[in-house]
Amino acid sequence: QVQLVESGGGLVQAGGSLRLSCAASGNTFKINIMGWYRQAPGKQRELVADIGSSRSTNYATSVRGRFTISGDNAKNTVYLQMNSLKPEDTAVYYCRMRGSGVWSALDYWGQGTQVTVSS
């Protein structure tokens, strides 16, 4: 089992920055994709960004150029640096870590952290 603990959410004014962290504990050996998702009220959960074991990254169009995802394998931690925040970035942000290929059934989610951007 893998447990994920997120931190770093909060309230910020438009144009400001926040950094989210997600630390994993437990059997993380087969985890090789780490990512962040978000869900705004009344909307579906959506991918924000993810990063693979090869350090390849993938970003939602709406955050590209403003957000940066990074991972620290030694600490089993993934980060999301969010700059130039907009009110439409307001959502609950969830960390997700999963395996791929034969390990794709390994799929873990954090409890979520609220990000609120005021105008």
ROMISE-476682 format. One record per residue: x, y, z of N, C-alpha, C, O in turn; residue in one letter; residue number from 1. Coordinates in nm, 4 decimals. Layout:
BEGIN
<atom <X; Y; Z>; <X; Y; Z>; <X; Y; Z>; <X; Y; Z>; 'A'; NUM>
...
//
This chain:
BEGIN
<atom <0.0832; -0.1196; 0.0000>; <0.0000; 0.0000; 0.0000>; <0.0871; 0.1252; 0.0000>; <0.1993; 0.1253; 0.0507>; 'Q'; 1>
<atom <0.0330; 0.2304; -0.0575>; <0.1008; 0.3594; -0.0628>; <0.0079; 0.4649; -0.0047>; <-0.1108; 0.4690; -0.0373>; 'V'; 2>
<atom <0.0619; 0.5495; 0.0807>; <-0.0137; 0.6610; 0.1353>; <0.0457; 0.7912; 0.0823>; <0.1675; 0.8082; 0.0768>; 'Q'; 3>
<atom <-0.0423; 0.8816; 0.0439>; <-0.0009; 1.0110; -0.0097>; <-0.0495; 1.1221; 0.0823>; <-0.1655; 1.1244; 0.1234>; 'L'; 4>
<atom <0.0404; 1.2134; 0.1136>; <0.0051; 1.3275; 0.1985>; <0.0409; 1.4553; 0.1250>; <0.1568; 1.4787; 0.0907>; 'V'; 5>
<atom <-0.0599; 1.5372; 0.1015>; <-0.0417; 1.6624; 0.0288>; <-0.0298; 1.7784; 0.1256>; <-0.0799; 1.7732; 0.2380>; 'E'; 6>
<atom <0.0372; 1.8829; 0.0803>; <0.0466; 2.0065; 0.1581>; <0.0711; 2.1221; 0.0627>; <0.1096; 2.1030; -0.0527>; 'S'; 7>
<atom <0.0477; 2.2427; 0.1136>; <0.0827; 2.3617; 0.0373>; <-0.0330; 2.4403; -0.0196>; <-0.0120; 2.5471; -0.0772>; 'G'; 8>
<atom <-0.1540; 2.3912; -0.0053>; <-0.2665; 2.4668; -0.0557>; <-0.2949; 2.5887; 0.0301>; <-0.2336; 2.6079; 0.1351>; 'G'; 9>
<atom <-0.3885; 2.6709; -0.0156>; <-0.4244; 2.7880; 0.0624>; <-0.4939; 2.8921; -0.0217>; <-0.5402; 2.8653; -0.1326>; 'G'; 10>
<atom <-0.5003; 3.0119; 0.0339>; <-0.5655; 3.1255; -0.0306>; <-0.4584; 3.2216; -0.0808>; <-0.3663; 3.2573; -0.0074>; 'L'; 11>
<atom <-0.4714; 3.2628; -0.2057>; <-0.3738; 3.3543; -0.2642>; <-0.4462; 3.4491; -0.3582>; <-0.5505; 3.4146; -0.4138>; 'V'; 12>
<atom <-0.3917; 3.5674; -0.3757>; <-0.4501; 3.6628; -0.4695>; <-0.4097; 3.6280; -0.6127>; <-0.3074; 3.5637; -0.6360>; 'Q'; 13>
<atom <-0.4902; 3.6708; -0.7055>; <-0.4585; 3.6498; -0.8464>; <-0.3207; 3.7078; -0.8772>; <-0.2855; 3.8170; -0.8327>; 'A'; 14>
<atom <-0.2442; 3.6316; -0.9544>; <-0.1079; 3.6714; -0.9851>; <-0.0047; 3.6145; -0.8900>; <0.1153; 3.6218; -0.9164>; 'G'; 15>
<atom <-0.0499; 3.5586; -0.7811>; <0.0410; 3.5038; -0.6811>; <0.0852; 3.3626; -0.7143>; <0.0541; 3.3084; -0.8203>; 'G'; 16>
<atom <0.1594; 3.3044; -0.6196>; <0.2170; 3.1715; -0.6391>; <0.1898; 3.0823; -0.5187>; <0.1742; 3.1298; -0.4062>; 'S'; 17>
<atom <0.1846; 2.9533; -0.5447>; <0.1780; 2.8513; -0.4411>; <0.2591; 2.7318; -0.4873>; <0.2758; 2.7087; -0.6070>; 'L'; 18>
<atom <0.3096; 2.6558; -0.3899>; <0.3792; 2.5325; -0.4220>; <0.3145; 2.4177; -0.3462>; <0.3082; 2.4182; -0.2233>; 'R'; 19>
<atom <0.2671; 2.3206; -0.4204>; <0.2077; 2.2024; -0.3606>; <0.3118; 2.0916; -0.3516>; <0.3978; 2.0775; -0.4386>; 'L'; 20>
<atom <0.3021; 2.0141; -0.2455>; <0.3903; 1.8981; -0.2277>; <0.3057; 1.7754; -0.1998>; <0.1981; 1.7853; -0.1408>; 'S'; 21>
<atom <0.3537; 1.6614; -0.2417>; <0.2860; 1.5348; -0.2146>; <0.3927; 1.4306; -0.1853>; <0.4733; 1.3959; -0.2716>; 'C'; 22>
<atom <0.3916; 1.3814; -0.0625>; <0.4905; 1.2839; -0.0196>; <0.4267; 1.1460; -0.0096>; <0.3179; 1.1308; 0.0459>; 'A'; 23>
<atom <0.4942; 1.0472; -0.0631>; <0.4439; 0.9100; -0.0604>; <0.5202; 0.8270; 0.0408>; <0.6414; 0.8417; 0.0569>; 'A'; 24>
<atom <0.4483; 0.7404; 0.1081>; <0.5109; 0.6436; 0.1986>; <0.4525; 0.5057; 0.1701>; <0.3436; 0.4921; 0.1142>; 'S'; 25>
<atom <0.5276; 0.4050; 0.2099>; <0.4824; 0.2690; 0.1839>; <0.5605; 0.2076; 0.0686>; <0.6748; 0.2455; 0.0432>; 'G'; 26>
<atom <0.5001; 0.1150; 0.0008>; <0.5663; 0.0411; -0.1061>; <0.5574; 0.1181; -0.2379>; <0.4664; 0.0957; -0.3177>; 'N'; 27>
<atom <0.6517; 0.2083; -0.2595>; <0.6491; 0.2940; -0.3779>; <0.7335; 0.2404; -0.4919>; <0.7508; 0.3087; -0.5929>; 'T'; 28>
<atom <0.7856; 0.1216; -0.4782>; <0.8841; 0.0694; -0.5733>; <0.8315; 0.0676; -0.7161>; <0.9069; 0.0975; -0.8087>; 'F'; 29>
<atom <0.7054; 0.0338; -0.7368>; <0.6517; 0.0177; -0.8724>; <0.5784; 0.1418; -0.9222>; <0.5161; 0.1388; -1.0284>; 'K'; 30>
<atom <0.5855; 0.2512; -0.8459>; <0.5231; 0.3755; -0.8877>; <0.6159; 0.4466; -0.9846>; <0.7325; 0.4691; -0.9521>; 'I'; 31>
<atom <0.5671; 0.4828; -1.1029>; <0.6545; 0.5546; -1.1941>; <0.5873; 0.6705; -1.2662>; <0.6473; 0.7314; -1.3548>; 'N'; 32>
<atom <0.4649; 0.7013; -1.2296>; <0.3990; 0.8209; -1.2831>; <0.3396; 0.8971; -1.1648>; <0.2635; 0.8422; -1.0852>; 'I'; 33>
<atom <0.3759; 1.0236; -1.1552>; <0.3246; 1.1084; -1.0475>; <0.2567; 1.2295; -1.1109>; <0.3051; 1.2848; -1.2096>; 'M'; 34>
<atom <0.1456; 1.2691; -1.0533>; <0.0742; 1.3791; -1.1155>; <-0.0152; 1.4539; -1.0212>; <-0.0359; 1.4150; -0.9063>; 'G'; 35>
<atom <-0.0681; 1.5629; -1.0732>; <-0.1644; 1.6461; -1.0017>; <-0.2898; 1.6619; -1.0852>; <-0.2840; 1.6852; -1.2060>; 'W'; 36>
<atom <-0.4018; 1.6489; -1.0192>; <-0.5328; 1.6688; -1.0788>; <-0.6055; 1.7748; -0.9974>; <-0.5655; 1.8056; -0.8851>; 'Y'; 37>
<atom <-0.7112; 1.8302; -1.0530>; <-0.7911; 1.9265; -0.9769>; <-0.9379; 1.9108; -1.0120>; <-0.9750; 1.8651; -1.1201>; 'R'; 38>
<atom <-1.0197; 1.9509; -0.9155>; <-1.1642; 1.9456; -0.9346>; <-1.2263; 2.0702; -0.8765>; <-1.2203; 2.0943; -0.7559>; 'Q'; 39>
<atom <-1.2860; 2.1488; -0.9634>; <-1.3576; 2.2686; -0.9213>; <-1.5032; 2.2318; -0.8943>; <-1.5520; 2.1309; -0.9454>; 'A'; 40>
<atom <-1.5724; 2.3119; -0.8152>; <-1.7126; 2.2817; -0.7848>; <-1.7964; 2.2688; -0.9116>; <-1.7924; 2.3557; -0.9987>; 'P'; 41>
<atom <-1.8722; 2.1597; -0.9212>; <-1.9598; 2.1385; -1.0351>; <-1.8905; 2.0921; -1.1609>; <-1.9536; 2.0798; -1.2659>; 'G'; 42>
<atom <-1.7595; 2.0657; -1.1513>; <-1.6850; 2.0223; -1.2699>; <-1.6204; 1.8866; -1.2460>; <-1.6071; 1.8417; -1.1321>; 'K'; 43>
<atom <-1.5808; 1.8227; -1.3537>; <-1.5138; 1.6944; -1.3433>; <-1.3674; 1.7135; -1.3040>; <-1.3073; 1.8179; -1.3295>; 'Q'; 44>
<atom <-1.3130; 1.6117; -1.2423>; <-1.1712; 1.6150; -1.2097>; <-1.0919; 1.6118; -1.3400>; <-1.1246; 1.5381; -1.4330>; 'R'; 45>
<atom <-0.9861; 1.6941; -1.3442>; <-0.9070; 1.7030; -1.4656>; <-0.7581; 1.6954; -1.4343>; <-0.7135; 1.7328; -1.3258>; 'E'; 46>
<atom <-0.6833; 1.6467; -1.5308>; <-0.5379; 1.6433; -1.5172>; <-0.4827; 1.7854; -1.5232>; <-0.5208; 1.8650; -1.6090>; 'L'; 47>
<atom <-0.3927; 1.8154; -1.4307>; <-0.3199; 1.9417; -1.4346>; <-0.1826; 1.9181; -1.4971>; <-0.1439; 1.9866; -1.5918>; 'V'; 48>
<atom <-0.1098; 1.8211; -1.4432>; <0.0231; 1.7888; -1.4945>; <0.0654; 1.6544; -1.4400>; <0.0244; 1.6150; -1.3307>; 'A'; 49>
<atom <0.1476; 1.5836; -1.5162>; <0.2078; 1.4629; -1.4623>; <0.3503; 1.4490; -1.5127>; <0.3914; 1.5143; -1.6087>; 'D'; 50>
<atom <0.4254; 1.3611; -1.4444>; <0.5657; 1.3416; -1.4758>; <0.5961; 1.1927; -1.4646>; <0.5555; 1.1270; -1.3688>; 'I'; 51>
<atom <0.6680; 1.1404; -1.5636>; <0.7035; 0.9995; -1.5645>; <0.8421; 0.9765; -1.5087>; <0.9151; 1.0705; -1.4773>; 'G'; 52>
<atom <0.8768; 0.8501; -1.4970>; <1.0068; 0.8146; -1.4412>; <1.1214; 0.8632; -1.5290>; <1.2335; 0.8810; -1.4813>; 'S'; 53>
<atom <1.0935; 0.8845; -1.6573>; <1.1959; 0.9366; -1.7485>; <1.2033; 1.0885; -1.7449>; <1.2783; 1.1506; -1.8202>; 'S'; 54>
<atom <1.1235; 1.1474; -1.6552>; <1.1154; 1.2935; -1.6389>; <1.0373; 1.3597; -1.7508>; <1.0392; 1.4822; -1.7625>; 'R'; 55>
<atom <0.9696; 1.2832; -1.8322>; <0.8811; 1.3443; -1.9315>; <0.7604; 1.4036; -1.8604>; <0.7083; 1.3450; -1.7655>; 'S'; 56>
<atom <0.7166; 1.5196; -1.9065>; <0.6063; 1.5894; -1.8419>; <0.4920; 1.6134; -1.9394>; <0.5088; 1.6134; -2.0614>; 'T'; 57>
<atom <0.3762; 1.6335; -1.8802>; <0.2546; 1.6565; -1.9580>; <0.1733; 1.7589; -1.8810>; <0.1525; 1.7443; -1.7606>; 'N'; 58>
<atom <0.1270; 1.8633; -1.9503>; <0.0536; 1.9713; -1.8852>; <-0.0804; 1.9951; -1.9535>; <-0.0935; 1.9792; -2.0748>; 'Y'; 59>
<atom <-0.1781; 2.0329; -1.8750>; <-0.3018; 2.0829; -1.9328>; <-0.2726; 2.2148; -2.0034>; <-0.1889; 2.2932; -1.9586>; 'A'; 60>
<atom <-0.3411; 2.2379; -2.1122>; <-0.3188; 2.3605; -2.1891>; <-0.3382; 2.4847; -2.1031>; <-0.2662; 2.5834; -2.1188>; 'T'; 61>
<atom <-0.4339; 2.4799; -2.0137>; <-0.4690; 2.5975; -1.9332>; <-0.3607; 2.6374; -1.8334>; <-0.3625; 2.7498; -1.7832>; 'S'; 62>
<atom <-0.2670; 2.5483; -1.8038>; <-0.1643; 2.5802; -1.7044>; <-0.0239; 2.5839; -1.7632>; <0.0714; 2.6216; -1.6951>; 'V'; 63>
<atom <-0.0113; 2.5451; -1.8884>; <0.1219; 2.5385; -1.9489>; <0.1850; 2.6768; -1.9480>; <0.1227; 2.7761; -1.9855>; 'R'; 64>
<atom <0.3108; 2.6804; -1.9041>; <0.3814; 2.8085; -1.8965>; <0.3664; 2.8787; -1.7623>; <0.4402; 2.9725; -1.7322>; 'G'; 65>
<atom <0.2703; 2.8329; -1.6812>; <0.2510; 2.8932; -1.5481>; <0.2838; 2.7942; -1.4359>; <0.3331; 2.8333; -1.3302>; 'R'; 66>
<atom <0.2564; 2.6678; -1.4596>; <0.2793; 2.5643; -1.3580>; <0.3976; 2.4778; -1.3993>; <0.4226; 2.4569; -1.5180>; 'F'; 67>
<atom <0.4697; 2.4282; -1.2996>; <0.5813; 2.3380; -1.3243>; <0.5732; 2.2207; -1.2287>; <0.5651; 2.2391; -1.1072>; 'T'; 68>
<atom <0.5754; 2.1003; -1.2834>; <0.5749; 1.9797; -1.2015>; <0.7177; 1.9255; -1.1940>; <0.7926; 1.9292; -1.2916>; 'I'; 69>
<atom <0.7530; 1.8754; -1.0763>; <0.8845; 1.8148; -1.0587>; <0.8723; 1.7025; -0.9570>; <0.7796; 1.6987; -0.8761>; 'S'; 70>
<atom <0.9677; 1.6120; -0.9633>; <0.9645; 1.4988; -0.8722>; <1.1001; 1.4734; -0.8109>; <1.2037; 1.4996; -0.8720>; 'G'; 71>
<atom <1.0981; 1.4221; -0.6897>; <1.2201; 1.3839; -0.6200>; <1.2055; 1.2368; -0.5825>; <1.1404; 1.2030; -0.4837>; 'D'; 72>
<atom <1.2664; 1.1503; -0.6621>; <1.2500; 1.0065; -0.6391>; <1.3076; 0.9634; -0.5045>; <1.2536; 0.8747; -0.4383>; 'N'; 73>
<atom <1.4166; 1.0266; -0.4652>; <1.4793; 0.9894; -0.3388>; <1.3864; 1.0154; -0.2210>; <1.3896; 0.9431; -0.1214>; 'A'; 74>
<atom <1.3042; 1.1185; -0.2327>; <1.2113; 1.1538; -0.1247>; <1.0699; 1.1049; -0.1537>; <0.9793; 1.1273; -0.0734>; 'K'; 75>
<atom <1.0499; 1.0383; -0.2677>; <0.9148; 0.9927; -0.3074>; <0.8154; 1.1083; -0.3004>; <0.7056; 1.0942; -0.2465>; 'N'; 76>
<atom <0.8548; 1.2202; -0.3545>; <0.7738; 1.3419; -0.3452>; <0.7578; 1.4047; -0.4821>; <0.8505; 1.4055; -0.5631>; 'T'; 77>
<atom <0.6389; 1.4573; -0.5068>; <0.6132; 1.5326; -0.6293>; <0.5676; 1.6726; -0.5899>; <0.4959; 1.6913; -0.4916>; 'V'; 78>
<atom <0.6107; 1.7697; -0.6685>; <0.5798; 1.9100; -0.6406>; <0.5042; 1.9707; -0.7591>; <0.5160; 1.9258; -0.8732>; 'Y'; 79>
<atom <0.4269; 2.0737; -0.7276>; <0.3638; 2.1528; -0.8321>; <0.3840; 2.2993; -0.7965>; <0.3228; 2.3506; -0.7028>; 'L'; 80>
<atom <0.4694; 2.3653; -0.8715>; <0.4904; 2.5088; -0.8544>; <0.3892; 2.5808; -0.9416>; <0.3862; 2.5626; -1.0633>; 'Q'; 81>
<atom <0.3073; 2.6618; -0.8791>; <0.2005; 2.7327; -0.9508>; <0.2260; 2.8814; -0.9445>; <0.2233; 2.9406; -0.8366>; 'M'; 82>
<atom <0.2505; 2.9419; -1.0577>; <0.2756; 3.0854; -1.0675>; <0.1651; 3.1524; -1.1476>; <0.0886; 3.0863; -1.2178>; 'N'; 83>
<atom <0.1579; 3.2829; -1.1365>; <0.0580; 3.3611; -1.2115>; <-0.0813; 3.2997; -1.1958>; <-0.1528; 3.2787; -1.2938>; 'S'; 84>
<atom <-0.1172; 3.2722; -1.0740>; <-0.2446; 3.2055; -1.0490>; <-0.3629; 3.2941; -1.0869>; <-0.3595; 3.4164; -1.0733>; 'L'; 85>
<atom <-0.4667; 3.2277; -1.1345>; <-0.5885; 3.2959; -1.1782>; <-0.7074; 3.2438; -1.0952>; <-0.7012; 3.1331; -1.0419>; 'K'; 86>
<atom <-0.8134; 3.3216; -1.0843>; <-0.9307; 3.2731; -1.0115>; <-0.9822; 3.1396; -1.0641>; <-1.0336; 3.0585; -0.9871>; 'P'; 87>
<atom <-0.9693; 3.1166; -1.1917>; <-1.0168; 2.9904; -1.2494>; <-0.9300; 2.8704; -1.2113>; <-0.9645; 2.7568; -1.2436>; 'E'; 88>
<atom <-0.8193; 2.8940; -1.1439>; <-0.7384; 2.7842; -1.0912>; <-0.7928; 2.7338; -0.9573>; <-0.7449; 2.6333; -0.9048>; 'D'; 89>
<atom <-0.8905; 2.8017; -0.9033>; <-0.9496; 2.7604; -0.7766>; <-1.0102; 2.6218; -0.7879>; <-1.0935; 2.5964; -0.8749>; 'T'; 90>
<atom <-0.9683; 2.5330; -0.7001>; <-1.0143; 2.3938; -0.7048>; <-0.9519; 2.3178; -0.5883>; <-0.8643; 2.3684; -0.5181>; 'A'; 91>
<atom <-0.9991; 2.1961; -0.5701>; <-0.9284; 2.1024; -0.4834>; <-0.8275; 2.0285; -0.5712>; <-0.8622; 1.9716; -0.6746>; 'V'; 92>
<atom <-0.7026; 2.0310; -0.5274>; <-0.5947; 1.9677; -0.6030>; <-0.5607; 1.8328; -0.5393>; <-0.5413; 1.8223; -0.4182>; 'Y'; 93>
<atom <-0.5541; 1.7312; -0.6233>; <-0.5274; 1.5946; -0.5780>; <-0.3974; 1.5440; -0.6381>; <-0.3706; 1.5624; -0.7568>; 'Y'; 94>
<atom <-0.3189; 1.4811; -0.5556>; <-0.1990; 1.4120; -0.6003>; <-0.2378; 1.2698; -0.6403>; <-0.3237; 1.2078; -0.5776>; 'C'; 95>
<atom <-0.1743; 1.2197; -0.7443>; <-0.1973; 1.0825; -0.7891>; <-0.0637; 1.0195; -0.8229>; <0.0187; 1.0805; -0.8910>; 'R'; 96>
<atom <-0.0418; 0.8983; -0.7759>; <0.0768; 0.8233; -0.8112>; <0.0344; 0.6838; -0.8547>; <-0.0496; 0.6209; -0.7903>; 'M'; 97>
<atom <0.0923; 0.6358; -0.9637>; <0.0468; 0.5073; -1.0187>; <0.1583; 0.4363; -1.0909>; <0.2618; 0.4939; -1.1245>; 'R'; 98>
<atom <0.1336; 0.3103; -1.1133>; <0.2235; 0.2312; -1.1947>; <0.1790; 0.2376; -1.3395>; <0.0781; 0.3001; -1.3721>; 'G'; 99>
<atom <0.2549; 0.1726; -1.4259>; <0.2184; 0.1657; -1.5675>; <0.2459; 0.0254; -1.6183>; <0.3119; -0.0545; -1.5519>; 'S'; 100>
<atom <0.1941; -0.0036; -1.7381>; <0.2133; -0.1355; -1.7950>; <0.1529; -0.2433; -1.7074>; <0.0354; -0.2358; -1.6714>; 'G'; 101>
<atom <0.2321; -0.3435; -1.6727>; <0.1822; -0.4544; -1.5909>; <0.1464; -0.4090; -1.4500>; <0.0769; -0.4806; -1.3779>; 'V'; 102>
<atom <0.1927; -0.2917; -1.4103>; <0.1628; -0.2387; -1.2763>; <0.0563; -0.1294; -1.2807>; <0.0441; -0.0533; -1.1847>; 'W'; 103>
<atom <-0.0182; -0.1193; -1.3848>; <-0.1160; -0.0125; -1.3995>; <-0.2299; -0.0200; -1.2982>; <-0.2992; 0.0795; -1.2768>; 'S'; 104>
<atom <-0.2504; -0.1351; -1.2358>; <-0.3561; -0.1458; -1.1346>; <-0.3183; -0.0740; -1.0054>; <-0.4039; -0.0487; -0.9206>; 'A'; 105>
<atom <-0.1901; -0.0412; -0.9906>; <-0.1468; 0.0344; -0.8730>; <-0.1781; 0.1813; -0.8982>; <-0.1203; 0.2440; -0.9869>; 'L'; 106>
<atom <-0.2698; 0.2347; -0.8195>; <-0.3224; 0.3683; -0.8473>; <-0.3648; 0.4296; -0.7148>; <-0.4590; 0.3821; -0.6513>; 'D'; 107>
<atom <-0.2952; 0.5357; -0.6726>; <-0.3181; 0.5947; -0.5404>; <-0.3459; 0.7433; -0.5526>; <-0.2878; 0.8136; -0.6352>; 'Y'; 108>
<atom <-0.4372; 0.7888; -0.4669>; <-0.4762; 0.9294; -0.4645>; <-0.4564; 0.9883; -0.3252>; <-0.4733; 0.9206; -0.2238>; 'W'; 109>
<atom <-0.4201; 1.1157; -0.3234>; <-0.4156; 1.1872; -0.1973>; <-0.5537; 1.2350; -0.1583>; <-0.6505; 1.2156; -0.2319>; 'G'; 110>
<atom <-0.5624; 1.2979; -0.0419>; <-0.6908; 1.3401; 0.0126>; <-0.7367; 1.4737; -0.0463>; <-0.8528; 1.5112; -0.0301>; 'Q'; 111>
<atom <-0.6490; 1.5442; -0.1129>; <-0.6837; 1.6716; -0.1734>; <-0.6456; 1.7895; -0.0863>; <-0.6494; 1.7818; 0.0365>; 'G'; 112>
<atom <-0.6089; 1.8978; -0.1509>; <-0.5774; 2.0221; -0.0811>; <-0.6432; 2.1371; -0.1566>; <-0.6372; 2.1441; -0.2794>; 'T'; 113>
<atom <-0.7059; 2.2266; -0.0813>; <-0.7819; 2.3354; -0.1430>; <-0.6887; 2.4483; -0.1854>; <-0.6031; 2.4925; -0.1089>; 'Q'; 114>
<atom <-0.7071; 2.4934; -0.3081>; <-0.6400; 2.6130; -0.3593>; <-0.7485; 2.7127; -0.3984>; <-0.8352; 2.6829; -0.4805>; 'V'; 115>
<atom <-0.7425; 2.8301; -0.3393>; <-0.8391; 2.9345; -0.3677>; <-0.7650; 3.0591; -0.4142>; <-0.6766; 3.1095; -0.3449>; 'T'; 116>
<atom <-0.8017; 3.1078; -0.5318>; <-0.7385; 3.2265; -0.5878>; <-0.8428; 3.3371; -0.5936>; <-0.9444; 3.3241; -0.6619>; 'V'; 117>
<atom <-0.8175; 3.4446; -0.5225>; <-0.9119; 3.5558; -0.5189>; <-0.8763; 3.6585; -0.6252>; <-0.7597; 3.6769; -0.6603>; 'S'; 118>
<atom <-0.9790; 3.7246; -0.6750>; <-0.9568; 3.8252; -0.7817>; <-0.9332; 3.9623; -0.7235>; <-0.9129; 4.0583; -0.7978>; 'S'; 119>
//
